[in-house]
Amino acid sequence: MFQNAKVNLLLSRNPITKPLFVSPGHQVDIEDARLFTIRCCRKFKIPEPLRRAHSLAESGKNQFAKSKKRHKIIAGIGKYNG
C-alpha cells in the first residue's frame, strides 16, 4: 500500500511455488497487470515474454563464452609453456 493505493500483488497458481510479484506500469492499473500476467503465464510461473528473453540472453552468453574460449586456444598456439 502506498498512499492508500495497492501498488503490487503476489500471484501464485501453485501453492508449492514462490509467488510472482506483479506491479502495474505506465497507464496500466493493478487489475490489468494481473490479467496480463496470468495470460502470459501458460505452462510456467514466469511470463512467456520474460522466459523467451532470458532464453535468448542465455544462448547469447553461451555463444560468447565459447567464442572467447576458442580465441584463447587460438591465441595460445605457438607459445612456449615450459
N, C-alpha and C positions, 0 to 999 in steps of 0.2 A: 504494500500500500504506500502510495506517495500522494500526499495532499488529498486523502480520502478517495483515491482512484486506484483501481487494480492495474498494476503495470506489467505483471507477468503471471504465468501459471505453470504448474507442473503437469505434464501429460504422460500417462503411462497406460499402455494397452495390456500389459502383462504385469501381474503383481510381483513376479520374480526379478524383473529387470529394474534398473535405476530409472527414475523418471527423466523426461526430457524437459528442459526449461524453454518455454516459449514466450517471446516478447514481441509486441507489435512494432512495426516500423513506421516509416513516413506515410501518413494518411491511411493507416490500417488500424482498425480497432482490435481489441483483445479477442473478440469472438471470431472475427475474420482470420486472425493469425492462427487461432486454434483450429478452425475448419481447414485452412490451407495446409497446415502441418499434418493433420490427420489424412488428408487426401494424398499428400506426398509420401506418407509412410505406408508402404504397401506390405512388403514381406519383412522389413527390418525396422528397428527402432529409429534409426537415423533417416531423415527425409531423403528421398531419391536424388534430388539435385546435389545435396551435400555428399552423399555416397559416391556419386559419379565424379565430382570434383576431387574428392580425396583419392579415388582410384587413379585418376589421371595424374595427379601430383605424385603419387607413389611410383607409378610406372616411369614418369619422367625422372624422378630421383634415382631409381634403379638404373635406368639407361645412362644417366650422368655418371653414376658410380662405376659402372662397367667401362665406360669410355675413359675415365680417369685412371682406372687400374690398367687398362690396355696401354695408355700413354706412358705410365710408369715403366711397364715392361719394355716397351719400345725404346724409351729414353735410357734404360739401363743396359742395353745391348752394346757390347764393345768396351764397357768399363771393367777395369780390373778390381775385383772384390777380395783380393787375397792378401 
